[in-house]
Amino acid sequence: MDYLEITGGQALAGKVKISGAKNAALPILASALLCENLLKISNLPDVADVKTLAKLLEHLGSEIEWTSPNEMLICSSRIIHTKAIYDIVRKMRASILVLGPLLARFGKCEVSLPGGCAIGARPVDLHIKAMEKMGAEITIEGGYIVARAPRGLKGSDIIFDKITVTGTENVLMAAALAKGETKIINAAKEPEVIQLCEVLKQAGVEITGIGSNELCVRGSDGVLLRSEPICVIPDRIEAGTYLCAGAITNSHISLQGVIPTHLEAISSKLQEIGFHIHTQGDMLEIFPANKRKAFEIITTEYPGFPTDLQAQFMALATQCEGSSTIEERLFENRFMHVSELQRLGADISLRGNVAKITGREKLFGADVMATDLRASSALVLAGLVATGQTQIHRIYHLDRGYERLEEKFCALGAQIKRLREK
Ligand code: EPZ
């Protein structure tokens, strides 16, 4: 297994190109199951999660040709079976995104329950209830969701008790081929959900309410879609991670290829802390702060502060003057990075789902362990400012969602090496 060795204390400078969004790419790949034609998807991030879902789609019968590390041609006209096996699904819970398309197109499928992960139980009950509302009969057999809809799915009103990103995406894709109209109430409105709506719309699906929390979809009654070439939107979470890198090292760096409006919650929080942010077109720059003030964060659904940047801002809080508080409202166990940050000398106390971070503590390099994708990026950020060397182990978590991370950081002046465990 690989690990990262970071030598702290370097200021950063220069530009970093932001990759395509993993969390937009995954539902777009799953939506290929709804299409009869060859689909070209560009600006895909070269990350493990995308490769895992591509492997699952090939296992189902999709034909995939990688024309570059960031572009694929995919044809799902000849699907040979509808079982999403545990061995692939266990590697990435977002594999649940094949449930809606397979059920809508074939009237049956078996999808392994994804299981929990480090940040929480991550149930899929809302996905299942929505499919049942659309006419599916679902049982859980041997760790698999076994779904049948012999008469096809029918449009229905789906009211989500909780806002769920992949739940909304699953229903959107199921509704695209269902008979009649589906209304999704309390829908997620993350940019990644919006891009999926636009992809389905350009493939001929009538969708209204895009960008709001009430979506209305008129299904094709089983007629397969014909999608146009797709360019994946930039990754706002990767962008936010690099903005935190500039902030924690108090440097001037610029991000290329972003959509600044997707980063408004992050930019305004950084300005509140004391940084200057400048945007021009698809470029966004952060400038050093004279004084970095403590802050408060409560994670909420888009357009609020994203839970996927909570860990990164916690690392930043160790360098801000005063006590910051971070309340995690989406996941029940998304503080796995706290104990690792404490190993580096951070002063953090937890009370339930609220973390209190007392800043201005110097951090000192140590061996730490990545536990989940975003927690591991927080450890990289802390390593950038910790005195001495920090070794981050189990970085397969990082490789799931960050493309060429050490290459991008080194280009900004960081001292990061990827080494092999002895
Ligand atoms: C998506 O996960 C993202 N993943 C996550 O990013 C992100 O943290 C999350 O949305 C919240 O923004 C992808 O898009 C692939 P949810 P998702 O369903 O859809 C509860 C990353 O680091 N819930 O919006 O799985 C759930 O437990 C990943 O890139 C149910 O109770 O999250 C959570 O408390 C991590 N039942 C809340 O809803 C369900 O059936 C929001 O979860 C579904 C969800």
Boltz pocket constraint, residues with backbone or C-beta under 6 A from the ligand:
constraints:
  - pocket:
      binder: B
      contacts: [[A, 22], [A, 23], [A, 26], [A, 94], [A, 120], [A, 121], [A, 122], [A, 123], [A, 124], [A, 125], [A, 126], [A, 127], [A, 128], [A, 162], [A, 163], [A, 164], [A, 165], [A, 166], [A, 167], [A, 307], [A, 308], [A, 329], [A, 330], [A, 331], [A, 332], [A, 373], [A, 374], [A, 401]]
      max_distance: 6.0
